[in-house]
């Protein structure tokens, strides 16, 4: 698998690009908001909301573009456009301007993420190989989760937070160069070119009308509700509960990234029988255990160990979720379903941003995060009956790419 030049270039591009992205998010943006600007929970939530809304728009547009063109071209153009926007973050000095700048960063950065997420089916039509490629791509993302925050911590402690955004721009340029020579296989395409909003609507119609896609998308979105709560409150947990400096955000998230890498290694080697709805529900439920261990103490050492454990769980979950969605998606709609998936994730990410600061004011930052973890476990339980039914009615152990089970043919849900 790794000997395939195209797979290798895509994976390396993902790794390089995300080094800058993870450094910018976990140390650059959070550091500016919580430490340089002394933002409250509401201020951090406003920055994250701007990022989430921009990501919604970017995901919707990118999904259509991937189907019209291909992920390679969308990624290259997206990375190039991203460069000046990342540099612009250097000149942000107030919280309102940080909100605006973060919105722009998310708007141009999300199409890159959508494109790279859709790459797997453009490189293979074999289910097992697809699972491996998704594992490699996610592994590259999580490896960058190790390197990026650590580099961000070093830059923040030496040059300053603004140097992180220069790194983010540079890594985007390198990623575009890496992907340029990649060759893609031709997927089935719709011959009729339609108006963009109609194409996007067709993606939602197909996703909502398909039992398995609908299940996987909603289950994945539930985890993003948890992530949204952490986006608003995690930097405050480090500042107010742990009492550490902003560089610690980088170092702890690097350890978290080691867990993510380990998890994706496990996911890429799971036997076909474990690529099931019930396995995914179990992994989602176990995330709550990781959360409770991570935020249930004020001891940094415990947080570090718990972060690595939680990272393993997410590292298994992410490529498994993506593979299950792609295996049940028609080839000509791969980009749009990827976009629909990310739109749901961003909505899940946005939902708690308004409520989290209020709850933090009433319950405190730490308790709010703990209750969010408990809520995820309870929500996962509700998915068990549907997961059991889907696994029981599955006609084959692993459907072929783009060929959903006959029993799961989409039903019209209207326009």
Buried (B, 14 or more C-beta within 10 A) or exposed (E): EEEBEBBBBBBBBBBBBBBBBBBBBBBBBBBBBBBBBEBBBBBBBBBBBBBBBBBBBBBBBBBBBBBBEBBBBBBBBBBBBBBEBBBBBBEBEEBEBBBBBBBBBBBBBBBBBBBBBBBBBBBBBEBBBBBBBBBBBBBBBBBBBBBBBBBBBBBBBEEEBBBBBBBBBBBBBBBBEBBEEBEBEEBEBEEEEEEEEEBBBBBBBBBBBBBBBBBBBBBBBBBBBBBBBBBBBBBBBBBBBBEBBBBBBBBBBBBBBBBBBBBBBBBBEBEEEBBBBBBBBBBBBBBBBBBBBBBBBEEBEBBBBBBBBBBBBBBBBBBBBBBBBBBBBBBBBBBBBBBBBBBBBBBBBBBBBBBBBEBBEEEBBBBBBBBBBEBBBEBBEEBBEBBBEBBEEBEEEBBEBBBBBEEBEBEEEEE
